[in-house]
Amino acid sequence: MLAKFGPGGNCEKFYDEGHKSALEAPKWVKEKGLSAYEYECGKGIKVSCDSAKAIGDAARKEGISLSVHAPYFISLSSTEEEKRQKSIKYILDTLAVADAMGAKRIVVHSGSCGSITRREALSLAKDTLSMAVKAADENGFGHISICPETMGKVKQLGTIEEVCELCLIDERLTPTVDFGHINSQTLGGLRTKADFERIFDVIGNKLGAYREKNFHIHYSRIEFTNAGEKKHRCYSETEYGPEFEPIAEIIAGRQLCPTVICESRGTQTEDAFLLMKSYLEKL
């Protein structure tokens, strides 16, 4: 089994060519040689279940693997109980969309630390996520994997270690490793191949071989400041990191089969093809 590659949302070229609806995305993505597509609900759930089902039908017809990105404003680690309960509802709403689409994964932001310690934030996030998993099972969504994501700002919760600890709550939880976020949060810490290998090793050591083999990846070059992530960039903007070559080498060398979602700014579909090409060359 090979890794799957695809874009997060629709790139500028998709619209430039006259496409208007996500219903057209699966066929368009397949025509570009790709096999995955992440539907974006980052700004809120704005798709009906009927539309979600139609997108899912189109994806199945084209053989495209789907995932869904949950709203950005989810905060598992909020100190306000009301916000944590709302976050659980947003997760359930995203799971409902994913279920209608036939998507097997949803990506969820971990939250922030704010004025509390990282350990306190992680404890709150674990509690919220535990309740979300229980609610997912009670609502018939237990077959869909919730995928906590590594984050890009220095004061956000979501180092690779923190995300793996969240995933220890339930074996169905799968880490979303955003290498651009990790590089930004560590202020350029992904330089050598060994830096990248450590990420894979943490997943394998903490979560086991299956989740190391099948985890979820986000990739783009990201501009950062001393506070961490600032702006997503295109693959051609090589002054920004991190590089994809070490990731491709490790995936190929360890015979892993993650889903790789490209989140380049406006060129995510074209760049996803370049990432796939790089990976296939390593094979």
C-alpha positions in Angstrom: 0.0 0.0 0.0 1.3 3.4 -1.0 0.9 6.8 0.7 -2.0 8.9 -0.5 -1.5 12.6 -1.6 -4.0 15.4 -2.1 -4.9 19.0 -1.4 -6.5 20.6 1.6 -9.4 22.5 0.0 -9.4 23.9 -3.5 -6.5 25.8 -5.1 -6.7 29.0 -7.1 -6.4 27.0 -10.4 -9.5 25.0 -9.6 -11.6 28.2 -9.7 -9.6 29.8 -12.5 -10.6 26.8 -14.7 -14.3 27.5 -14.0 -15.0 25.1 -11.2 -17.3 26.4 -8.5 -18.4 23.5 -6.3 -16.6 21.0 -4.1 -18.8 18.4 -5.8 -16.4 18.8 -8.8 -13.3 18.5 -6.6 -12.9 14.7 -6.5 -12.9 14.3 -10.3 -10.6 17.3 -10.7 -8.2 15.9 -8.0 -8.1 12.5 -9.7 -7.4 14.1 -13.1 -4.3 15.7 -11.5 -3.0 12.3 -10.5 -3.9 12.5 -6.8 -5.8 10.2 -4.5 -6.9 12.2 -1.4 -8.8 15.3 -0.6 -9.4 17.1 2.6 -12.7 19.0 2.9 -12.2 22.3 4.8 -14.6 23.3 7.6 -12.1 25.5 9.3 -14.3 28.5 9.3 -17.3 26.6 10.5 -19.7 23.8 9.3 -21.4 25.3 6.2 -22.2 22.2 4.3 -25.5 20.3 4.5 -25.6 16.6 5.0 -27.2 16.2 1.6 -24.3 18.1 -0.1 -21.8 16.2 2.0 -23.3 12.9 0.9 -23.1 14.0 -2.8 -19.4 14.9 -2.3 -18.8 11.5 -0.8 -20.6 9.8 -3.7 -18.4 11.7 -6.1 -15.2 10.8 -4.2 -16.1 7.1 -4.1 -16.8 7.1 -7.8 -13.3 8.6 -8.4 -11.5 6.5 -5.8 -10.5 9.6 -3.7 -9.9 9.2 0.0 -11.6 11.9 2.1 -10.8 13.6 5.4 -12.5 16.7 6.9 -10.8 19.6 8.8 -12.8 20.6 11.8 -13.4 24.3 12.7 -10.2 26.2 13.7 -11.9 27.7 16.7 -12.1 24.4 18.5 -10.1 24.7 21.8 -9.7 21.4 23.7 -7.6 23.2 26.3 -9.8 26.2 27.1 -10.1 27.1 30.8 -13.8 28.0 30.2 -16.1 25.0 30.5 -18.6 26.5 28.1 -16.0 26.8 25.3 -14.9 23.2 25.9 -18.4 21.9 25.6 -18.9 24.0 22.4 -15.7 22.4 21.1 -17.2 18.9 21.7 -20.3 20.0 19.7 -18.1 21.3 16.9 -16.3 17.9 16.8 -19.7 16.1 16.7 -20.9 18.4 13.9 -17.7 17.7 11.9 -18.1 13.9 12.5 -21.6 14.1 11.1 -20.3 15.8 7.9 -17.5 13.2 7.7 -20.0 10.4 8.2 -22.2 11.7 5.4 -19.2 12.0 3.1 -17.8 8.6 4.0 -14.6 10.3 5.3 -12.6 8.2 7.8 -10.8 11.0 9.5 -11.4 14.5 10.9 -8.5 16.8 11.8 -8.8 18.8 15.1 -6.7 21.6 16.5 -5.4 21.0 20.0 -5.9 24.4 21.5 -3.6 26.9 23.3 -1.8 27.3 26.6 -2.6 31.0 27.2 -1.8 31.9 30.8 -1.7 28.3 32.1 1.2 25.8 31.9 1.6 23.4 29.1 0.9 20.5 31.5 -2.3 22.2 32.7 -3.4 22.8 29.1 -2.7 19.2 28.1 -4.7 17.9 31.1 -7.7 20.0 30.0 -7.3 18.9 26.4 -7.2 15.2 27.4 -10.4 15.6 29.5 -12.2 17.4 26.6 -11.0 14.9 24.0 -12.1 12.0 26.3 -15.6 13.4 26.4 -15.6 13.9 22.7 -14.6 10.3 22.0 -17.4 9.1 24.4 -19.9 11.4 22.7 -18.8 10.2 19.2 -19.4 6.6 20.3 -22.8 7.5 21.7 -23.8 9.2 18.4 -22.7 6.4 16.2 -19.4 8.0 14.9 -17.0 5.6 16.5 -15.8 4.4 13.1 -14.3 7.8 12.3 -10.9 8.7 13.6 -10.4 12.0 15.4 -6.9 13.3 14.5 -5.4 15.9 16.9 -3.0 18.2 15.0 0.5 19.5 15.9 0.4 23.3 16.0 2.5 26.1 14.7 2.6 28.9 17.3 4.9 28.8 20.3 2.1 29.3 22.8 -0.2 26.8 21.3 -0.7 23.3 22.6 0.4 20.7 20.1 4.0 19.5 20.1 4.5 16.0 18.7 4.8 14.7 22.2 1.6 16.4 23.3 -0.3 15.2 20.3 0.8 11.6 20.9 -0.2 11.9 24.6 -3.7 13.0 23.4 -3.8 10.0 21.1 -3.1 7.6 24.0 -6.7 8.3 25.2 -8.0 5.9 22.6 -6.3 3.6 20.0 -8.6 5.0 17.3 -7.1 8.5 17.7 -4.6 9.2 15.0 -2.0 12.1 15.0 -2.0 14.7 12.3 1.6 15.8 12.0 2.0 19.2 10.3 5.7 19.4 9.6 5.4 23.1 8.7 3.8 23.7 12.1 6.4 21.8 14.0 9.2 23.7 12.1 7.5 27.0 13.0 6.8 26.2 16.6 10.5 25.2 17.1 11.6 28.3 15.1 13.2 26.3 12.3 14.0 23.1 14.3 13.6 20.8 11.3 16.9 21.0 9.5 18.6 17.6 9.3 17.1 14.2 8.4 17.6 13.2 12.0 15.3 16.0 13.1 12.6 14.6 10.9 13.3 11.0 11.9 12.8 11.9 15.6 9.2 12.9 14.8 8.5 9.5 13.3 10.3 7.8 16.2 8.1 9.6 18.8 5.0 8.3 17.0 6.2 4.8 16.8 7.5 4.6 20.3 4.5 6.2 21.9 1.7 4.9 19.7 3.0 1.8 18.1 3.8 0.6 14.6 0.3 0.7 13.2 -0.3 4.4 13.9 3.3 5.3 12.7 2.5 3.5 9.4 -0.9 5.1 8.9 -0.8 8.6 10.5 -2.1 11.8 8.9 0.3 14.4 7.5 -0.2 18.1 6.7 2.6 19.8 4.7 3.4 23.2 3.4 6.3 25.7 3.7 5.5 28.2 6.4 6.9 31.6 7.2 7.3 32.1 10.9 8.4 34.8 13.5 9.6 34.5 17.1 6.0 33.7 18.0 5.9 30.8 15.5 3.6 30.3 12.5 2.9 33.4 10.4 1.8 32.5 6.9 1.6 29.4 4.7 3.7 29.6 1.5 4.0 27.8 -1.8 6.3 24.9 -2.5 8.3 27.0 -4.9 9.1 29.6 -2.2 12.2 27.7 -1.1 13.4 30.4 1.3 10.8 29.0 3.7 10.9 25.5 5.3 10.7 22.8 6.0 11.9 20.6 3.1 9.8 17.7 2.0 12.7 15.5 0.7 13.6 14.1 4.2 9.9 13.3 4.8 9.6 11.5 1.5 12.8 9.5 2.1 11.6 8.4 5.6 8.1 7.4 4.4 9.6 5.4 1.5 12.5 3.9 3.6 10.2 2.8 6.4 7.5 1.6 4.0 4.8 3.8 5.6 1.5 4.7 4.0 0.2 7.9 5.5 -2.2 10.3 3.9 -0.3 13.5 2.9 -2.4 16.6 2.6 -0.8 19.7 1.1 -1.8 23.0 2.5 0.3 25.4 0.3 -1.2 28.9 -0.1 -3.3 28.8 -3.3 -1.2 26.1 -5.0 -2.0 23.1 -2.9 -3.1 20.8 -5.7 -0.1 21.5 -7.9 2.2 21.2 -4.9 0.6 18.0 -3.8 1.5 16.5 -7.1 5.1 17.6 -6.6 5.2 16.0 -3.2 3.9 12.8 -4.6 6.5 12.9 -7.4 9.3 13.4 -4.9 8.0 10.5 -2.8 7.7 8.2 -5.8 11.2 9.0 -6.9 12.4 7.9 -3.4 10.7 4.6 -3.9 
